[in-house]
Amino acid sequence: MKTFAVIRLRGGININRDIKNTLKMLNLTKVNHCVFVPETKEYKGMLQKVKDYVTWGEIEPETMIGMIKQRGKLEGDRPVTDKYLKENGYTSIKKFVEEIIEGKAKYSSIKDVKPVMRLHPPRKGLEGIKRSYAVGGALGYRGSVINELLRRMI
C-alpha cells in the first residue's frame, strides 16, 4: 500500500459545498497545507472529487523524513523529534516513516501531533493553478514528481 502526500493549492472562494466539505474531511482547510493519506478506495474517491483544488502523488521515505523533521509540529508548536517518538512507541523518525508508507501506522497516530503540515509556497512558483498536471498545470495527480514539489516547499 502506498501513501499519498496531498497538497491544497487553491483557495475557497466560490467553492461548491460538497468540495468544501471533502477538503475539510481531508484536513486541508488552507492553501499550502499538506496531509498524508493511505491509498484506499475511499481516499481515492475523495481525491477525485477535489482534484481541481489539490495535487497529490506517492511520497518517498526520504522526502517524508525531511518534512517531519522540518515541518512536523506537536501541540504548542513544538517540533517532532526522535526523542519524542521514542517516548511514544517508535524507535526513530525513519522507522515511523517506514510504518506509515507500509500502511501499518498513520501520521496522526502520534499523540499530540498536528495532522497538517504547513508548507511555504514553492520556490520558482507553480505551473498554474487552473489546469491539471497532465496538461501543464499544477493540479491533480502527479505521481512521484510530488517529491520534487515538496522539496521546493519545505
Backbone as a printed PyTorch tensor [residue, N CA C, xyz], in Angstrom:
tensor([[[  0.8400,  -1.1840,   0.0000],
         [  0.0000,   0.0000,   0.0000],
         [  0.8850,   1.2470,   0.0000]],

        [[  0.5540,   2.1860,  -0.8540],
         [  1.3130,   3.4270,  -0.9510],
         [  0.6730,   4.4960,  -0.0730]],

        [[  1.4480,   5.5300,   0.1950],
         [  0.9300,   6.6840,   0.9130],
         [  1.0290,   7.8910,   0.0010]],

        [[ -0.0520,   8.6460,  -0.0780],
         [ -0.0820,   9.8540,  -0.8940],
         [  0.1950,  11.0720,  -0.0280]],

        [[  0.9210,  12.0410,  -0.5800],
         [  1.0130,  13.3780,   0.0010],
         [  0.0250,  14.2280,  -0.7850]],

        [[ -0.8700,  14.9310,  -0.0830],
         [ -1.8910,  15.7480,  -0.7290],
         [ -1.6600,  17.1950,  -0.3080]],

        [[ -1.5360,  18.0900,  -1.2880],
         [ -1.2910,  19.5000,  -1.0190],
         [ -2.4300,  20.3220,  -1.6090]],

        [[ -2.9950,  21.2250,  -0.8000],
         [ -4.0200,  22.1240,  -1.3110],
         [ -3.3400,  23.3080,  -1.9880]],

        [[ -3.7800,  23.6280,  -3.2080],
         [ -3.1620,  24.6980,  -3.9760],
         [ -4.0870,  25.8790,  -4.2390]],

        [[ -5.3850,  25.6960,  -4.1180],
         [ -6.3260,  26.7770,  -4.4250],
         [ -7.1530,  27.1390,  -3.2010]],

        [[ -7.5900,  28.3820,  -3.1630],
         [ -8.3890,  28.8910,  -2.0570],
         [ -9.8370,  28.4480,  -2.1350]],

        [[-10.6620,  29.0070,  -1.2420],
         [-12.0260,  28.5300,  -1.1180],
         [-13.1150,  29.4940,  -1.5220]],

        [[-12.8130,  30.5180,  -2.3000],
         [-13.8350,  31.4630,  -2.7340],
         [-14.6690,  30.8190,  -3.8390]],

        [[-16.0060,  30.9750,  -3.7410],
         [-16.9660,  30.4250,  -4.7180],
         [-16.7800,  28.9320,  -4.9450]],

        [[-16.5400,  28.1880,  -3.8730],
         [-16.2920,  26.7520,  -3.9700],
         [-17.5910,  25.9980,  -3.6540]],

        [[-17.8300,  24.9190,  -4.3570],
         [-19.0040,  24.0790,  -4.1470],
         [-18.9950,  23.5130,  -2.7220]],

        [[-20.1600,  23.4370,  -2.0920],
         [-20.2590,  22.9810,  -0.7080],
         [-19.7470,  21.5620,  -0.5220]],

        [[-20.0360,  20.6630,  -1.4720],
         [-19.5660,  19.2730,  -1.3650],
         [-18.0430,  19.2080,  -1.3890]],

        [[-17.4310,  19.9980,  -2.2680],
         [-15.9710,  20.0150,  -2.3570],
         [-15.3790,  20.6100,  -1.0870]],

        [[-16.0150,  21.6640,  -0.5680],
         [-15.5360,  22.2930,   0.6710],
         [-15.5830,  21.2930,   1.8290]],

        [[-16.6600,  20.5130,   1.9190],
         [-16.7810,  19.5110,   2.9770],
         [-15.7280,  18.4070,   2.8170]],

        [[-15.4570,  17.9940,   1.5880],
         [-14.4540,  16.9620,   1.3500],
         [-13.0660,  17.4650,   1.7400]],

        [[-12.7470,  18.7180,   1.4040],
         [-11.4670,  19.3000,   1.8100],
         [-11.3620,  19.3640,   3.3290]],

        [[-12.4620,  19.6750,   3.9910],
         [-12.4590,  19.7260,   5.4580],
         [-12.2260,  18.3340,   6.0450]],

        [[-12.8250,  17.2940,   5.4310],
         [-12.6130,  15.9200,   5.8920],
         [-11.1650,  15.4900,   5.7050]],

        [[-10.5100,  16.0280,   4.6760],
         [ -9.1010,  15.7280,   4.4320],
         [ -8.1680,  16.5900,   5.2960]],

        [[ -8.7270,  17.4960,   6.1140],
         [ -7.9610,  18.4320,   6.9480],
         [ -7.2070,  19.4640,   6.1240]],

        [[ -7.6460,  19.7210,   4.9100],
         [ -6.9850,  20.7120,   4.0650],
         [ -7.8190,  21.9920,   4.0700]],

        [[ -7.6670,  22.7910,   5.1070],
         [ -8.5070,  23.9780,   5.2670],
         [ -7.8790,  25.2340,   4.6790]],

        [[ -6.5650,  25.2180,   4.4200],
         [ -5.8950,  26.3990,   3.8880],
         [ -4.9350,  26.0170,   2.7610]],

        [[ -4.5930,  27.0060,   1.9520],
         [ -3.6630,  26.8100,   0.8440],
         [ -2.2750,  26.4620,   1.3960]],

        [[ -1.5460,  25.6160,   0.6900],
         [ -0.1980,  25.1450,   1.0330],
         [ -0.1640,  24.2600,   2.2760]],

        [[ -1.2960,  23.6840,   2.6540],
         [ -1.3190,  22.6730,   3.7070],
         [ -1.1610,  21.3130,   3.0480]],

        [[ -0.5010,  20.3940,   3.7530],
         [ -0.2330,  19.0650,   3.2140],
         [ -0.6210,  18.0110,   4.2420]],

        [[ -1.2210,  16.9180,   3.7900],
         [ -1.5370,  15.7790,   4.6530],
         [ -1.0680,  14.5000,   3.9600]],

        [[ -0.8970,  13.4530,   4.7600],
         [ -0.5450,  12.1330,   4.2410],
         [ -1.7720,  11.2460,   4.3550]],

        [[ -2.1660,  10.5940,   3.2490],
         [ -3.3200,   9.6970,   3.2700],
         [ -2.9260,   8.3660,   2.6460]],

        [[ -3.4600,   7.2550,   3.1610],
         [ -3.1680,   5.9550,   2.5540],
         [ -3.9220,   5.8020,   1.2320]],

        [[ -3.4180,   4.9230,   0.3940],
         [ -4.0570,   4.6820,  -0.9000],
         [ -5.1790,   3.6660,  -0.7110]],

        [[ -6.3690,   4.1740,  -0.4020],
         [ -7.5390,   3.3140,  -0.2800],
         [ -8.6060,   3.7860,  -1.2660]],

        [[ -9.6020,   2.9450,  -1.4770],
         [-10.6790,   3.2810,  -2.4040],
         [-11.3960,   4.5590,  -1.9610]],

        [[-11.6200,   4.6920,  -0.6540],
         [-12.3390,   5.8510,  -0.1330],
         [-11.5570,   7.1500,  -0.3530]],

        [[-10.2710,   7.1160,  -0.0200],
         [ -9.4570,   8.3230,  -0.2030],
         [ -9.2930,   8.6660,  -1.6840]],

        [[ -9.1820,   7.6600,  -2.5500],
         [ -9.0710,   7.9340,  -3.9780],
         [-10.3240,   8.6440,  -4.4940]],

        [[-11.4900,   8.2350,  -4.0030],
         [-12.7290,   8.9040,  -4.3830],
         [-12.7580,  10.3500,  -3.9180]],

        [[-12.2830,  10.5860,  -2.6860],
         [-12.2380,  11.9540,  -2.1660],
         [-11.2780,  12.8050,  -2.9960]],

        [[-10.1360,  12.2400,  -3.3670],
         [ -9.1600,  12.9910,  -4.1570],
         [ -9.7050,  13.3130,  -5.5450]],

        [[-10.4570,  12.3830,  -6.1340],
         [-11.0570,  12.6720,  -7.4350],
         [-12.0480,  13.8210,  -7.3300]],

        [[-12.7630,  13.8930,  -6.2210],
         [-13.7510,  14.9470,  -6.0390],
         [-13.0980,  16.3240,  -5.9350]],

        [[-11.9340,  16.3970,  -5.2720],
         [-11.2820,  17.6900,  -5.0410],
         [-10.0890,  17.9170,  -5.9770]],

        [[-10.0170,  17.1700,  -7.0780],
         [ -8.8490,  17.2280,  -7.9650],
         [ -8.5860,  18.6070,  -8.5440]],

        [[ -9.5890,  19.4870,  -8.5740],
         [ -9.4010,  20.8330,  -9.1080],
         [ -8.8890,  21.8150,  -8.0590]],

        [[ -8.6100,  21.3450,  -6.8510],
         [ -8.1260,  22.2160,  -5.7720],
         [ -6.8380,  21.7120,  -5.1350]],

        [[ -6.4660,  20.4660,  -5.4010],
         [ -5.2890,  19.8680,  -4.7530],
         [ -4.4080,  19.1780,  -5.7850]],

        [[ -3.1990,  18.8340,  -5.3580],
         [ -2.3310,  17.9530,  -6.1270],
         [ -1.8610,  16.8530,  -5.1970]],

        [[ -1.6150,  15.6550,  -5.7400],
         [ -1.1860,  14.5440,  -4.9040],
         [ -0.3280,  13.5750,  -5.6920]],

        [[  0.4110,  12.7580,  -4.9380],
         [  1.2560,  11.7350,  -5.5440],
         [  1.8900,  10.8780,  -4.4710]],

        [[  2.6350,   9.8530,  -4.9050],
         [  3.2710,   8.9300,  -3.9630],
         [  4.5150,   9.5840,  -3.3690]],

        [[  4.5890,   9.6220,  -2.0510],
         [  5.7090,  10.2640,  -1.3730],
         [  6.8020,   9.2480,  -1.0940]],

        [[  8.0540,   9.6850,  -1.2450],
         [  9.2070,   8.8340,  -0.9620],
         [  9.5820,   8.9660,   0.5110]],

        [[ 10.1800,   7.9160,   1.1030],
         [ 10.5400,   7.9700,   2.5220],
         [ 11.4800,   9.1310,   2.8720]],

        [[ 12.4730,   9.4280,   2.0180],
         [ 13.4190,  10.4980,   2.3390],
         [ 12.7190,  11.8450,   2.4160]],

        [[ 11.7760,  12.0810,   1.4970],
         [ 11.0390,  13.3420,   1.4940],
         [ 10.1770,  13.4580,   2.7420]],

        [[  9.5110,  12.3560,   3.1140],
         [  8.6560,  12.3860,   4.2930],
         [  9.4740,  12.6110,   5.5650]],

        [[ 10.6590,  12.0080,   5.6560],
         [ 11.5280,  12.2060,   6.8200],
         [ 11.9030,  13.6850,   6.9250]],

        [[ 12.2960,  14.2920,   5.8130],
         [ 12.6440,  15.7100,   5.8080],
         [ 11.4770,  16.5920,   6.2060]],

        [[ 10.2820,  16.2470,   5.7320],
         [  9.0990,  17.0460,   6.0730],
         [  8.7850,  16.9460,   7.5570]],

        [[  8.8470,  15.7380,   8.1150],
         [  8.5190,  15.5750,   9.5360],
         [  9.5500,  16.3000,  10.3950]],

        [[ 10.8290,  16.2080,  10.0300],
         [ 11.8650,  16.8800,  10.8140],
         [ 11.7210,  18.4010,  10.7630]],

        [[ 11.4200,  18.9440,   9.5770],
         [ 11.3930,  20.3960,   9.4360],
         [ 10.0210,  21.0040,   9.6550]],

        [[  8.9580,  20.3120,   9.2780],
         [  7.6220,  20.9050,   9.3090],
         [  6.6430,  20.2160,  10.2520]],

        [[  7.0020,  19.0470,  10.7980],
         [  6.1120,  18.3390,  11.7150],
         [  6.0110,  19.0810,  13.0360]],

        [[  4.7900,  19.2940,  13.5140],
         [  4.5830,  20.0490,  14.7490],
         [  3.6920,  19.2810,  15.7140]],

        [[  3.9720,  19.4590,  16.9960],
         [  3.1270,  18.9390,  18.0640],
         [  2.3000,  20.0960,  18.6150]],

        [[  1.3630,  19.7750,  19.5030],
         [  0.6030,  20.8290,  20.1640],
         [  1.5730,  21.7910,  20.8300]],

        [[  1.2820,  23.0870,  20.7590],
         [  2.1790,  24.0730,  21.3310],
         [  3.3180,  24.4350,  20.3970]],

        [[  3.2120,  24.0630,  19.1230],
         [  4.2280,  24.3440,  18.0970],
         [  5.6080,  23.8000,  18.4290]],

        [[  5.6530,  22.6670,  19.1140],
         [  6.9400,  22.0010,  19.3700],
         [  7.2540,  21.0900,  18.1950]],

        [[  8.5340,  20.9080,  17.8620],
         [  8.8740,  20.0430,  16.7280],
         [  8.7410,  18.5520,  17.0830]],

        [[  8.5150,  17.7230,  16.0560],
         [  8.5080,  16.2730,  16.2210],
         [  9.9660,  15.8120,  16.1770]],

        [[ 10.4410,  15.1710,  17.2360],
         [ 11.8360,  14.7460,  17.3110],
         [ 11.9180,  13.2350,  17.5340]],

        [[ 13.1300,  12.6770,  17.3220],
         [ 13.3570,  11.2550,  17.6050],
         [ 13.0610,  10.9570,  19.0690]],

        [[ 13.4550,  11.8660,  19.9490],
         [ 13.2530,  11.6630,  21.3860],
         [ 11.7570,  11.5420,  21.7110]],

        [[ 10.9440,  12.4230,  21.1250],
         [  9.5060,  12.3840,  21.3770],
         [  8.9020,  11.0840,  20.8430]],

        [[  9.3510,  10.6490,  19.6600],
         [  8.8290,   9.4040,  19.0880],
         [  9.2200,   8.1990,  19.9310]],

        [[ 10.4300,   8.2000,  20.5120],
         [ 10.8520,   7.0980,  21.3870],
         [  9.9500,   7.0140,  22.6130]],

        [[  9.5560,   8.1600,  23.1430],
         [  8.6590,   8.1740,  24.3080],
         [  7.2740,   7.6540,  23.9510]],

        [[  6.9110,   7.6900,  22.6710],
         [  5.5700,   7.2930,  22.2480],
         [  5.5420,   6.0290,  21.4060]],

        [[  6.5530,   5.1600,  21.5660],
         [  6.4700,   3.8270,  20.9930],
         [  7.1610,   3.5840,  19.6760]],

        [[  7.8730,   4.5680,  19.1240],
         [  8.5860,   4.3640,  17.8710],
         [ 10.0710,   4.5910,  18.1260]],

        [[ 10.9380,   3.8520,  17.4250],
         [ 12.3690,   3.9570,  17.6980],
         [ 12.9830,   5.2200,  17.1110]],

        [[ 12.5220,   5.6320,  15.9150],
         [ 13.0710,   6.8390,  15.2940],
         [ 12.0930,   7.3460,  14.2340]],

        [[ 12.3950,   8.5220,  13.6980],
         [ 11.5590,   9.0810,  12.6370],
         [ 11.6090,   8.1710,  11.4120]],

        [[ 12.7910,   7.6210,  11.1110],
         [ 12.9400,   6.7530,   9.9340],
         [ 12.0500,   5.5160,  10.0410]],

        [[ 12.0540,   4.8510,  11.1980],
         [ 11.2120,   3.6570,  11.3920],
         [  9.7290,   4.0210,  11.3300]],

        [[  9.3820,   5.1830,  11.8960],
         [  7.9940,   5.6350,  11.8830],
         [  7.5230,   5.8780,  10.4490]],

        [[  8.3640,   6.5080,   9.6270],
         [  8.0300,   6.7700,   8.2320],
         [  7.8580,   5.4620,   7.4670]],

        [[  8.7170,   4.4760,   7.7320],
         [  8.5800,   3.1760,   7.0690],
         [  7.2290,   2.5470,   7.3960]],

        [[  6.7940,   2.6600,   8.6580],
         [  5.4890,   2.1030,   9.0450],
         [  4.3430,   2.8470,   8.3770]],

        [[  4.4750,   4.1670,   8.2210],
         [  3.4290,   4.9440,   7.5480],
         [  3.3250,   4.4940,   6.0900]],

        [[  4.4490,   4.3710,   5.4180],
         [  4.4390,   4.0190,   3.9940],
         [  3.9430,   2.5920,   3.7800]],

        [[  4.2460,   1.6820,   4.7090],
         [  3.7350,   0.3130,   4.6060],
         [  2.2550,   0.2250,   4.9580]],

        [[  1.6940,   1.2630,   5.5660],
         [  0.2880,   1.2720,   5.9270],
         [  0.0140,   0.7300,   7.3150]],

        [[  1.0500,   0.5000,   8.1300],
         [  0.8680,  -0.0320,   9.4780],
         [  0.5230,   1.0640,  10.4850]],

        [[  0.8780,   2.2980,  10.1860],
         [  0.6250,   3.4080,  11.1040],
         [  0.1350,   4.6080,  10.3150]],

        [[ -0.4660,   5.5630,  11.0160],
         [ -0.8680,   6.8280,  10.4170],
         [ -0.0460,   7.9300,  11.0580]],

        [[  0.2080,   8.9870,  10.3000],
         [  0.9570,  10.1140,  10.8600],
         [  0.2280,  10.6940,  12.0680]],

        [[ -1.0870,  10.7320,  11.9970],
         [ -1.8730,  11.3220,  13.0840],
         [ -1.9810,  10.4050,  14.3000]],

        [[ -1.3760,   9.1960,  14.2400],
         [ -1.4580,   8.2830,  15.3830],
         [ -0.5080,   8.6710,  16.5170]],

        [[  0.4410,   9.5870,  16.2600],
         [  1.3090,  10.0760,  17.3340],
         [  0.4710,  10.9760,  18.2370]],

        [[  0.6660,  10.8320,  19.5460],
         [ -0.0740,  11.6420,  20.5000],
         [  0.3390,  13.1090,  20.3530]],

        [[ -0.6250,  14.0140,  20.3480],
         [ -0.4370,  15.4750,  20.3090],
         [  0.1220,  16.0090,  18.9920]],

        [[  0.1800,  15.2160,  17.9220],
         [  0.7350,  15.7230,  16.6630],
         [ -0.3560,  16.4780,  15.8980]],

        [[  0.0470,  17.5260,  15.2030],
         [ -0.8810,  18.2290,  14.3230],
         [ -0.8930,  17.4860,  12.9920]],

        [[ -2.0680,  17.0790,  12.4980],
         [ -2.1320,  16.2220,  11.3120],
         [ -1.7690,  16.9260,  10.0140]],

        [[ -1.6700,  18.2600,  10.0400],
         [ -1.4130,  19.0330,   8.8270],
         [ -0.0060,  19.6120,   8.8570]],

        [[  0.6860,  19.5390,   7.7260],
         [  1.9870,  20.2020,   7.5680],
         [  1.7280,  21.5450,   6.8930]],

        [[  2.2140,  22.6100,   7.4910],
         [  2.0850,  23.9300,   6.8760],
         [  3.3630,  24.1880,   6.0730]],

        [[  3.2180,  24.3570,   4.7690],
         [  4.3750,  24.4940,   3.8880],
         [  4.4960,  25.9220,   3.3610]],

        [[  5.7080,  26.2660,   2.8930],
         [  5.9300,  27.5300,   2.2070],
         [  5.3820,  27.4070,   0.7910]],

        [[  5.0910,  28.5390,   0.1380],
         [  4.8160,  28.4530,  -1.2980],
         [  6.0650,  27.9240,  -2.0110]],

        [[  5.9180,  27.2070,  -3.1230],
         [  7.0860,  26.5800,  -3.7450],
         [  8.0570,  27.5980,  -4.3430]],

        [[  9.3560,  27.3420,  -4.1580],
         [ 10.3680,  28.1620,  -4.8270],
         [ 10.2030,  28.0040,  -6.3290]],

        [[ 10.3860,  29.0500,  -7.0680],
         [ 10.2170,  29.1100,  -8.5240],
         [  8.7540,  28.9640,  -8.9370]],

        [[  7.8200,  28.9780,  -7.9880],
         [  6.4000,  29.0240,  -8.2970],
         [  5.7970,  27.7200,  -8.7900]],

        [[  4.5020,  27.8040,  -9.0800],
         [  3.7490,  26.6710,  -9.6040],
         [  3.5610,  26.8330, -11.1060]],

        [[  3.0980,  25.7810, -11.7520],
         [  2.9230,  25.7840, -13.1950],
         [  1.6150,  26.4670, -13.5960]],

        [[  0.7890,  26.8360, -12.6710],
         [ -0.5220,  27.4200, -12.9460],
         [ -1.5760,  26.6120, -12.2230]],

        [[ -2.4490,  27.2760, -11.4760],
         [ -3.3790,  26.5320, -10.6200],
         [ -4.7790,  26.4240, -11.2140]],

        [[ -4.8880,  26.5170, -12.5420],
         [ -6.1980,  26.3640, -13.1670],
         [ -6.2690,  25.1640, -14.1010]],

        [[ -5.1330,  24.4780, -14.3030],
         [ -5.1170,  23.3200, -15.1970],
         [ -4.5300,  22.1260, -14.4710]],

        [[ -4.8440,  20.9360, -14.9830],
         [ -4.3200,  19.7250, -14.3580],
         [ -2.8510,  19.5430, -14.7220]],

        [[ -2.1720,  18.7340, -13.9520],
         [ -0.7470,  18.4680, -14.1690],
         [ -0.5060,  17.8190, -15.5340]],

        [[ -1.4600,  17.0170, -15.9850],
         [ -1.3190,  16.3030, -17.2510],
         [ -1.2360,  17.2530, -18.4500]],

        [[ -1.8170,  18.4510, -18.3460],
         [ -1.8010,  19.3940, -19.4700],
         [ -0.9550,  20.6210, -19.1610]],

        [[ -0.0090,  20.4880, -18.2320],
         [  0.9340,  21.5690, -17.9750],
         [  0.6210,  22.4520, -16.7840]],

        [[ -0.3990,  22.1220, -16.0150],
         [ -0.7350,  22.9080, -14.8310],
         [ -0.1370,  22.3000, -13.5840]],

        [[ -0.7820,  22.5550, -12.4330],
         [ -0.2470,  22.0630, -11.1650],
         [ -1.2220,  21.1760, -10.4120]],

        [[ -2.4500,  21.0430, -10.8660],
         [ -3.4770,  20.3500, -10.0950],
         [ -3.5650,  18.8730, -10.4490]],

        [[ -4.1710,  18.0980,  -9.5430],
         [ -4.4470,  16.7000,  -9.8190],
         [ -3.2850,  15.7720,  -9.4960]],

        [[ -3.3880,  14.5630, -10.0030],
         [ -2.4090,  13.5160,  -9.7170],
         [ -1.1130,  13.7860, -10.4550]],

        [[  0.0230,  13.6990,  -9.7510],
         [  1.3210,  13.9130, -10.3930],
         [  2.3210,  12.8150, -10.0980]],

        [[  1.9000,  11.7070,  -9.4980],
         [  2.7890,  10.5740,  -9.2830],
         [  3.9510,  10.8930,  -8.3680]],

        [[  5.1220,  10.3470,  -8.6750],
         [  6.2750,  10.5390,  -7.7960],
         [  6.9290,  11.9070,  -7.9750]],

        [[  6.4790,  12.6980,  -8.9380],
         [  7.0130,  14.0490,  -9.1400],
         [  6.6150,  14.9590,  -7.9730]],

        [[  5.6520,  14.5290,  -7.1720],
         [  5.2340,  15.3100,  -5.9940],
         [  6.4150,  15.5500,  -5.0590]],

        [[  7.3680,  14.6330,  -5.0230],
         [  8.5210,  14.7620,  -4.1260],
         [  9.3520,  15.9920,  -4.4640]],

        [[  9.5100,  16.2800,  -5.7530],
         [ 10.2600,  17.4640,  -6.1760],
         [  9.5370,  18.7290,  -5.7260]],

        [[  8.2090,  18.7570,  -5.8780],
         [  7.4180,  19.9080,  -5.4340],
         [  7.5190,  20.0840,  -3.9200]],

        [[  7.4200,  18.9850,  -3.1800],
         [  7.5090,  19.0650,  -1.7110],
         [  8.8650,  19.6000,  -1.2610]],

        [[  9.9420,  19.1750,  -1.9250],
         [ 11.2650,  19.6780,  -1.5530],
         [ 11.3590,  21.1810,  -1.7760]],

        [[ 10.6800,  21.6820,  -2.8070],
         [ 10.6820,  23.1300,  -3.0510],
         [  9.8410,  23.8780,  -2.0290]],

        [[  8.9180,  23.1860,  -1.3640],
         [  8.0020,  23.8490,  -0.4310],
         [  8.4340,  23.7350,   1.0420]],

        [[  9.3830,  22.8540,   1.3600],
         [  9.7640,  22.6420,   2.7750],
         [ 10.3720,  23.8550,   3.3670]]])
